[in-house]
Amino acid sequence: MAITQLHDIHRRRASRNLGLLAVLLGFVVLVFGLTVVKVEHGASMQAFDHQPRVSLLPKVEGQ
């Protein structure tokens, strides 16, 4: 016997699923946008790798 009618719970679940889809897509777009902005300004980014950063050391005259 095939189910031919959708129960009310199926409609509510489908609408919640669409809402969750919208939230997840918004999150993906946000992360992608932040990634694009960070890559565009990548020259000023430096990671912490337990090494002294030359850009933070004071300039020594005569060298």
PLY file of the C-alpha trace (Angstrom):
ply
format ascii 1.0
element vertex 63
property float x
property float y
property float z
element edge 62
property int vertex1
property int vertex2
end_header
0.00 0.00 0.00
1.61 3.25 -1.14
1.32 6.43 0.83
-0.30 8.98 -1.42
-1.05 11.82 0.98
1.48 13.86 2.86
0.83 14.14 6.54
1.03 17.53 8.25
4.25 16.53 9.99
5.91 15.98 6.61
5.02 19.49 5.49
6.37 21.01 8.71
9.54 18.95 8.49
10.05 20.03 4.87
9.68 23.69 5.80
12.19 23.29 8.66
14.58 21.56 6.29
14.34 24.48 3.86
15.02 26.90 6.71
18.06 24.90 7.76
19.24 24.84 4.15
19.00 28.65 4.00
20.98 29.02 7.25
23.70 26.61 6.11
23.99 28.30 2.70
24.27 31.66 4.45
27.07 30.29 6.62
28.91 28.92 3.58
28.59 32.28 1.79
29.89 34.08 4.91
32.93 31.79 5.24
33.64 32.05 1.50
33.41 35.85 1.63
35.76 36.04 4.61
38.19 33.72 2.83
38.18 35.87 -0.30
38.83 39.02 1.73
41.69 37.37 3.63
43.30 36.09 0.43
43.06 39.52 -1.22
44.86 41.09 1.76
47.28 38.18 2.14
50.44 40.28 1.98
49.81 41.63 5.47
48.93 38.26 7.03
51.54 36.42 9.05
51.00 33.19 10.94
52.36 32.39 14.38
55.03 29.75 13.82
57.29 30.20 16.88
59.83 32.18 14.88
60.72 35.84 15.35
58.97 37.97 12.79
61.39 40.22 10.94
58.68 42.80 10.38
58.34 43.32 14.16
62.05 43.58 14.96
63.43 47.08 15.44
65.44 48.43 12.53
69.17 48.50 13.22
71.14 51.25 11.48
74.37 50.34 9.77
73.40 46.90 8.56
0 1
1 2
2 3
3 4
4 5
5 6
6 7
7 8
8 9
9 10
10 11
11 12
12 13
13 14
14 15
15 16
16 17
17 18
18 19
19 20
20 21
21 22
22 23
23 24
24 25
25 26
26 27
27 28
28 29
29 30
30 31
31 32
32 33
33 34
34 35
35 36
36 37
37 38
38 39
39 40
40 41
41 42
42 43
43 44
44 45
45 46
46 47
47 48
48 49
49 50
50 51
51 52
52 53
53 54
54 55
55 56
56 57
57 58
58 59
59 60
60 61
61 62
